[in-house]
Amino acid sequence: MTRIAAVHGALAPHQHSQQDLTDMVAEVCLPEAADRRVLDRLHSGARVRTRHTALPLDQYAGLKDFGEVNDAFIAAAVPLGAEVVGAALATAGLSPRDVDLLMFTSVTGIAAPSVDARLVSRLGLRRDVRRVPVFGLGCVAGAAGVARLHDYLLGRPDDVAVLLSVELCSLTFQRNDSSPANLVATGLFGDGAAAVVACGAGRRPAGSAGPTVIDTRSCLYPDTEGAMGWDITGSGFRIVLDASVPDLVRKNLPEEVDGFLAEHGLRREDITAWVCHPGGPKVLEAVEEALELPDGALDMTWRSLAAVGNLSSSSVLHVLRDTLAERPPPPGTAGLMLAMGPGFCSELVLLRW
C-alpha cells in the first residue's frame, strides 16, 4: 500500500477580502458604467470570504495578452512550487535526493521546460528523477494525482513520489468579459499550491505518516465534454462552466461511490472522513444531497472554500492537509477523497487511516 508521508499547502502572497476582489473584477471585466448588481450577487453567493492572488490587484488591468499573463504564471509558480515541495519533504523526513518521481499538475498556465523541470536544480533533485507534467485535468487533478502516484508506487514499492499542484486561477480571469461564466469564476477561484509526498510499501517515511491509499477509481461520463473546461483564446483561458454540473453530480456520483466502496466491503456509513474538493456552493450542496451525507461531513471543505476559495487541483489537497492536522479519523477507519473536473469526470481515492 502507498503511504502518504506528508501534505503541505501554501497560498499566493497577496490576500484580499471578497469585496476587494469584486471591486477589481468590476473595474477590469465590466464595461464602463455598467450595472454591477449581477456581479455583486454572484460574488456574494460564492460563500467565499477571502482569497489570495499571485499579483497585487492593481496589476491585473495592465496585463496585455496571454503571453504576458503566462510569463506571470511561470514567475510565480516556480517559487511557490519550490516552497511547498521543500516543506512537504522536510515534514516527511526526506531530502530532495530521495525523490524518484515528481508529478506536476496545473491547469492555469503552461511552460516548456515545464515547472517541474525548473525545480530540479532549484530544489536539488537528482538528475535522474522521473518527471510527469500534467495539464488539462483541472479541479480533479489533486485526487487524480494522488491516484497516479499510487499506481506508480505499486510497481516501484521502494520509491518516493511527489505530487505538486500549483494553480494561479486569478491569472485566467478574462478582462473585458462580463459573461456569467467569467463572473462566477472571478468570484470563486483563488491562487495556491500543494505538495504530497508518498512512499511505496517498501519505503517507510521517517516522520509521522498519514493514511495509506487502498485503491482508486476514475470515471469519465459520456457526452459531458461541454460542461466544464477552457476555451483557449487569444487572451488566454476562457472558462467553460455549464449550469448542468450540479445535476451531473447528482446523477452520477452516488452509483460511482457506492460501487467503489462495495468492492471493498464498505458503505457510505463506514467513511469517517470525506475529503472533498470545494467546487463551489451548488456543487457541494449537490454532493451532500446525492450522497445523503450526515451534517458536518463536509465541514472542512466548506471552511476551505470560505477561507481561500476554490484553488482548482490544489484545493482537495488543502482539505486533506487540514483533515490530517485538525480532525484525524480513528486509526483503521476508511476515508474517501473525491474530486470532479473537466470531462466531465470524477476521481475517488480510498484511504485507510
N, C-alpha and C positions, 0 to 999 in steps of 0.2 A: 504493500500500500504506500501511496505517496503521503509524506508528512509535510504539512505547511509549517515551515520553520519560523517565518516572520512575515508580517504585513506592515508596511509603512505608507502613510499618506501625507501629502503636502498640498498647499494651496498657492495659487499665484499671488504675487506680492501686494496687490492693491485691493483693499477691502472697501466695499461700498454698501450702503443701505439700498434696499429695493427701490426706494423713491428716487435716490440719486441716479440709479441706472435707468429708471423710467424717464427721467428728465433728459438724460443723454440720448436715449433712443428717440424721444420726441424731436430732439434737435437734428439728429443725423438721418432719421428714417422717414419722418413725415414731411409732406410738403409744407412750405412756409405758410403760417397762419391756419394750418389745418385744425379741425376739431379733434382733440386728443381723447375724447371720452372712451372710445373703444379701446385704445391703448391702455388707459388707466384701468379700465375694468379687467382686461386680460392680465395685466401685470399684478393687480391686487388679488386676482383669483388664483394665481400660481402657488400661493401659500409659501412663498419664499421671503425671508426677512433680510438676508444679507448674501452677497456673492463677492467673489474675487475675480479680478481681471489681470491679464498679462501686462497691459499698458495702463497708464493713467487715463482717466476718462476723456480728458481734453485732447488726446492724441488720435482718437478713433475717427473723428471727422476729417482729419488730414490724410488718411490712408488713401492713396490714389487708385491703386489697382491690385489685382490678385498677386502680382509679383511682389509688391511691397508688403502686402499682408502676409504672404508666405515667408518672406525674409524675417518678419517679426516673429512668426511661429518658430522658426529654427532657432533664432537668437534666444527665445525664452524657453523652448522645450529642452535644449541640451543641459543648461544648468539645473533646471527643475528635475529632469530625469536623473542627473547625477546625484542630486540631493537625496531622492527617495531610494534609489538603489543602494547608495552607500549606507544610509541609515538602516535599511532593512537587513543588509548583510551584517552590520555591526550587531543588530539585535539578535540575529541568528548565531552569532559567534563564529562567523565565517569571513574570509578575506576575499577580495575580488578575484584572486587567482584560483579560488576554489570553484568558480562558476564554470560550468561546462556548456550551458545553453543560456542565451539571452534572447528572449522574445520581446519585441516591441510592438505596441499597438497604439494607433491613433486614427481618428477619422476627421481631424480638424486641421491638418497640414500635411505636406509631402516633402520629402527630401531624398536626394541621391548624391552622395552617400547618405544612407538612412541615419536617423538619430542614434540607433543602437551602434552603428559603426563609429560615429563621432564620439561615443562614450568609451570605447575600448581603451584608448591611450589615456584619456582623461581619468578614468577610474582605476587603471592598472590591471585590466582584464588580460587574460592570456591571448597570445596571437592566434591560437587555435580554437578559441571559443566559437561555438556554433551560434549563428545569428539567424533569427527568423523575424523580419519585419512584416507586419500585418496591417493592411489597410482595407476598409470597407465594411467591417463587421459592426461598426457603430456602437451603440449602447450595450449590445450583447457581448462585446469583446472582453469585458472583465471576467465574466463567468466562463466564456469560451476559452480565454487564455489559460485560466487555471485548469480547465479540462484538457487542453492540449499539452500543458506541462505534465499532467498525469499520464497522458498517452506516451510521451517521450520517456518518462521515468520508468514506466512498466518495462520498457525494453533495455534501459540502462539504469538498473536499480542502485548503482554506486555513485550516480551523478548528482550534481546540484544544478537546478534550473531556476531561472529568474524571469518573471513576467514584469515588464514595465509598461505602464499606461500613462500617456500624457495627453490631455485634452484641453485645448485652449479655445473653448467654444466662442468666446467673445469676438475672436478674430474672424468668425464666419458670419457675424451679423451683417446683413446686407444694407448698405447705406442707400437712401432714397428708395426704399421698398416698404410700402405700407400695407402689404398683403397680410391677411390674417395669420398665415403660417409663420411669417417672419416676426410679427408682433408677439405671437405665442412664444417662439423660440427666444426672443430677446428678453422675455420675462422669466424664463425658466432655467436657461443653461448658464453655467459658470465655468471657471478655469481651475484645473487642479491636476494632480498626478498621484500615482500609487505604484508600489512595487511589492511583489510577492516572491518570497524565497521558498522553494520547495525542494525536498530531499527524497531520493528514492528509498526503497525499503532497506537497502544495504548501507545507507549513509545516515547516521543519526546526528542531528544538529547538536551543537554544544550548548546552546542556550535553551530557554524554555520554549517548548514547541506548541503549536496549535493543533487543530484537528487533522485527521487523516482523510484523504479522498478515497471513498469506497468505489464509486462508479460515476459515470457521466452519461448524459443523453443530449443529443442535438436533434432539433426538429425544424424543418423548413416547410411552411404552409403554402400549398399551391395557389397560384393566381392572386397573390397578395403583394407583388413586387411594387405596386404603386402606392402602398400605404405609408412608407417611410423611407427616407434616404436623402440624397443630394441630386439636384440638377447642377452639373458643372458648367459654369458660365464664365464670361469674360471678367466678371467681378469676383469670381471665386465660387464657394459652395453655397448654393441657394437651397434652403431646406424644403424637403417634401414631407409634409406631416398631415395625414388624412384623418378626418374625424372618425373613421371607422376603427381606429386602433383599439379603443376600449372594448368594442364589440368583438374584435378578433381575439382579445384576451379571454373574454367570457366564453366564447365559442370553443376555443381550442385548449386552453391551459388545464382545465380540470381533468380531462381524459389523459393528457400527457403526463401530468404529475401523478395521478392515480396509477397509471400503467407502470411508470418507472418505479414508484415505491413498492408496488405489488411484486415486482421482480425480486425484491429483497425482503419480502415478508413484512412490509411496513404499510401503515396507513397514515393519513394526514395527522391523526391524533398523536402519532408517535414522534412527530417532529418537534423538537424542543427549541429550535432556533430557525426562523425564516429570514435568510439573508437575501433581501430582495432589492433589485435595482430601483431607485426612485424615479421612475419615468415621468411623473407628474401626477397631480391630484386625481384626474379622471382615470388614469391607468392604475394607480394604486387602489382606488376605490373598486375598480373592476377586478383586480387581483383578490382583494379581501372578499368581495361578493362571490366571485366564481369559486374560490376555494373554501368558502364558508369558514374563514379564519376566526379564531377567538379574539375578543377585544385585546388590544395591545400587542398582537403578534407582529405587527409591522411598525412598532413604535420607533425602533432605531432608524428605520428607513424614513419615516415621516420627519423625524428630528433632523436627519441629514439633509433632506430636501429643504427644510426651513433655514438651516444654518448656512448652507453653501450652494443650494440649487442642484440641478442635475449636471453632474460632471461627465456625462456620457459614460464611456467604458470605465473610468476611474471610480464612479460612484459606488458600485456594488462592492468594490474593494475597500472603500472607506467604511461602508456599513459592516463588512467583515472585520476590519480592524477594530471598530467601536464595539462590536459584539464580543470579540476576544478580550478587550481591555475592561469593559464595563459590565457585561452581562453574560459571562461564560456559562453555557449549559452544564448540567451534571455530567460527569465523566461517563462514557459508554453510551450516551444517548445520540440520536441521529439529528442532523441538521440538513437543511436544503438551501443551497444558493441558487437563485434563479434570476435570469435577465432575459429581456426581449430586445429585438433590434431589426434593422432592415432585412427584408427578405420576403415576407415577414417571418421571423423565426424566434425560437426560444432555445435557451441553454440551461440545463439542470445539472447541478453538481451535488451528489450525495456525500455528506460529511459525517464523520464519527468523532465525537468529542473525547 
